[in-house]
Amino acid sequence: MTYNVKLIKFFFAMDDNLIRVKKAETVKGLWWKGLLLILLSMGIYLWMAVLGVGTSYISEDAVALGSLGYEVGKLWFIIGRIGFAVLFAFLILFIPSIIFNLITKIEYRKLIIMQQVVLAVMLVERLMWIPLAVYAGLDWFTSPLSFGIIASYAFDIPWVIFFFGAISAFQLWIIWFQVNFLTYLSPVRKGWVWAGVVLMHMLFWAGTATIASMDQHFISGWFA
């Protein structure tokens, strides 16, 4: 049986798609859709950078930098964000797929399908950050769909705020989706799948918080 990758159907007919993925002997459209998602990631992060989302640390030193220095700083910021977008997409698509393949023995290509859905949802989340940043002045970690706002009232430690800010309604849906995908395609007990998926996401949230903390220091260091 041949399965043509149609990511949108996972949001409307998940059970039917899982049956088709499990029975599939060949998969079509996998790699070009992966490339499309990588290009979309680059486009979204480029758009965010051009709109100035995340450039507050550069803007604070605009007077000291001068007009030329400020424009050069923005250019490097944009280039850095595009590079980060590519790295981000590759990490989401391939690293979890490798890990889950080792644990569950599900075919690697089928796990790539799962992670393509995950990346698509994460890109939608990032699109929602744009109006929140541009019109409401909210950073990604203070999105109303995340736990960052609550954490900002309870803690003064940036890393902790970033960690809880990375936990959003989108992330909770992704966990639920991955657990359902993995348990349907593998004989591994559901409790173990839940534990593995949640642990991986906790590591991802911790990594996100660490990168966000370092990002502030790097940007302020480069343009101080």
For each residue, the residues with C-beta under 8 A, 3 or more apart:
1: 20 23 24 25 26
2: 24 25 26 27 28
3: 20 21 23 24 26 27 28
4: 28 29
5: 27 28 29 30 33 113 116
6: 9 17 29
7: 10 33 113 116 117 120
8: 11 12
9: 6 12 13 14 16 17
10: 7 13 14 17 117 177
11: 8 14
12: 8 9
13: 9 10 16 17
14: 9 10 11 17 18 177 180
15: 18 19
16: 9 13 19 20
17: 6 9 10 13 14 20 21
18: 14 15 21 22 180 181 184 185
19: 15 16 22 23
20: 1 3 16 17 23 24
21: 3 17 18 24 110 113 185
22: 18 19 110 184 185
23: 1 3 19 20
24: 1 2 3 20 21 27 110
25: 1 2
26: 1 2 3
27: 2 3 5 24 30 109 110 113
28: 2 3 4 5
29: 4 5 6 32 33
30: 5 27 33 34 109 112 113 116
31: 34 35
32: 29 35 36
33: 5 7 29 30 36 37 116
34: 30 31 37 38 93 112 116
35: 31 32 38 39
36: 32 33 39 40
37: 33 34 40 41 89 93 116 119 120 123
38: 34 35 41 42 85 86 89 90 93
39: 35 36 42 43
40: 36 37 43 44 123
41: 37 38 44 45 85 86 88 89 119 123
42: 38 39 45 46 82 85 86 89
43: 39 40 46 47
44: 40 41 47 48 85 123 126 127
45: 41 42 48 49 81 82 84 85 88 126
46: 42 43 49 50 78 81 82 85
47: 43 44 50 51 130
48: 44 45 51 53 54 81 126 129 130 133
49: 45 46 52 53 54 55 74 77 78 81 82
50: 46 47 78
51: 47 48 130 133 134
52: 49 55 59
53: 48 49 129 130 133 134
54: 48 49 77 81 133 139
55: 49 52 58 59 74 77
56: 59 60
57: 60 61 216 219 220 223
58: 55 61 62 65 70 73 74 77 219 223
59: 52 55 56 62
60: 56 57
61: 57 58 64 65 70 223 224
62: 58 59 65 70
63: 66
64: 61
65: 58 61 62 69 70 73 223
66: 63 69 70
67: 70 71
68: 71 72
69: 65 66 72 73 223
70: 58 61 62 65 66 67 73 74
71: 67 68 74 75
72: 68 69 75 76
73: 58 65 69 70 76 77 222 223
74: 49 55 58 70 71 77 78
75: 71 72 78 79
76: 72 73 79 80 222
77: 49 54 55 58 73 74 80 81 219
78: 46 49 50 74 75 81 82
79: 75 76 82 83
80: 76 77 83 84
81: 45 46 48 49 54 77 78 84 85
82: 42 45 46 49 78 79 85 86
83: 79 80 86 87
84: 45 80 81 87 88
85: 38 41 42 44 45 46 81 82 88 89
86: 38 41 42 82 83 89 90
87: 83 84 90 91
88: 41 45 84 85 91 92
89: 37 38 41 42 85 86 92 93 119
90: 38 86 87 93 94 95
91: 87 88 94 95
92: 88 89 95 96 115 118 119 122
93: 34 37 38 89 90 97 112 115 116 119
94: 90 91 97 98 112 115
95: 90 91 92 98 99
96: 92 99 100 111 115 118 200
97: 93 94 100 101 108 111 112 114 115
98: 94 95 101 102 108
99: 95 96 102 103 200
100: 96 97 103 104 106 111 114 182 196
101: 97 98 104 105 106 107 108 111
102: 98 99 105
103: 99 100 188 196
104: 100 101 182 185 186 188 193
105: 101 102 186
106: 100 101 110 111 182 185 186
107: 101 110 111
108: 97 98 101 111 112
109: 27 30 112 113
110: 21 22 24 27 106 107 113 114 185
111: 96 97 100 101 106 107 108 114 115
112: 30 34 93 94 97 108 109 115 116
113: 5 7 21 27 30 109 110 116 117
114: 97 100 110 111 117 118 177 178 181 182
115: 92 93 94 96 97 111 112 118 119
116: 5 7 30 33 34 37 93 112 113 119 120
117: 7 10 113 114 120 121 177
118: 92 96 114 115 121 122 174 177 178
119: 37 41 89 92 93 115 116 122 123
120: 7 37 116 117 123 124
121: 117 118 124 125 170 173 174 177
122: 92 118 119 125 126 170 174
123: 37 40 41 44 119 120 126 127
124: 120 121 127 128 170
125: 121 122 128 129 145 168 170
126: 44 45 48 122 123 129 130 140
127: 44 123 124 130
128: 124 125 131 132 143 145
129: 48 53 125 126 132 133 140 143
130: 47 48 51 53 126 127 133 134
131: 128 134 135 136
132: 128 129 135 136 138 140 143 144
133: 48 51 53 54 129 130 136 137 138 139 140
134: 51 53 130 131
135: 131 132
136: 131 132 133
137: 133
138: 132 133 142 143 144
139: 54 133 142 165
140: 126 129 132 133 143 146 165
141: 146 148 152 161 162 164 165 166 212
142: 138 139 146 148 149 152 165
143: 128 129 132 138 140 146 148 149 165 168
144: 132 138 149
145: 125 128 168 169 170
146: 140 141 142 143 149 164 165 166 167 168 169
147: 150 151 164 165 167 168
148: 141 142 143 151 152 161 162 164 165 166
149: 142 143 144 146 152 153
150: 147 153 154 164
151: 147 148 154 155 160 161 163 164 165
152: 141 142 148 149 155 161
153: 149 150
154: 150 151
155: 151 152 160 161
156:
157: 160 161
158: 161 162 212 213 216
159: 162 163 209 210 213
160: 151 155 157 163 164 209
161: 141 148 151 152 155 157 158 164 165
162: 141 148 158 159 165 166 208 209 212 213
163: 151 159 160 166 167 205 206 208 209
164: 141 146 147 148 150 151 160 161 167
165: 139 140 141 142 143 146 147 148 151 161 162 168 209
166: 141 146 148 162 163 171 204 205 208 209
167: 146 147 163 164 171 172 205
168: 125 143 145 146 147 165 171 172
169: 145 146 172 173
170: 121 122 124 125 145 173 174
171: 166 167 168 174 175 201 205
172: 167 168 169 175 176
173: 121 169 170 176 177
174: 118 121 122 170 171 177 178 201
175: 171 172 178 179 197 198 201
176: 172 173 179 180
177: 10 14 114 117 118 121 173 174 180 181
178: 114 118 174 175 181 182 197
179: 175 176 182 183 190 193 194 197
180: 14 18 176 177 183 184
181: 18 114 177 178 184 185
182: 100 104 106 114 178 179 185 186 188 193 197
183: 179 180 186 188 190 193
184: 18 22 180 181
185: 18 21 22 104 106 110 181 182
186: 104 105 106 182 183 193
187:
188: 103 104 182 183 192 193
189: 192 193
190: 179 183 193 194
191: 194 195
192: 188 189 195 196
193: 104 179 182 183 186 188 189 190 196 197
194: 179 190 191 197 198
195: 191 192 198 199
196: 100 103 192 193 199 200
197: 175 178 179 182 193 194 200 201
198: 175 194 195 201 202
199: 195 196 202 203
200: 96 99 196 197 203 204
201: 171 174 175 197 198 204 205
202: 198 199 205 206
203: 199 200 206 207
204: 166 200 201 207 208
205: 163 166 167 171 201 202 208 209
206: 163 202 203 209 210
207: 203 204 210 211
208: 162 163 166 204 205 211 212
209: 159 160 162 163 165 166 205 206 212 213
210: 159 206 207 213 214
211: 207 208 214 215
212: 141 158 162 208 209 215 216
213: 158 159 162 209 210 216 217
214: 210 211 217 218
215: 211 212 218 219
216: 57 158 212 213 219 220
217: 213 214 220 221
218: 214 215 221 222
219: 57 58 77 215 216 222 223
220: 57 216 217 223 224
221: 217 218 224
222: 73 76 218 219
223: 57 58 61 65 69 73 219 220
224: 61 220 221
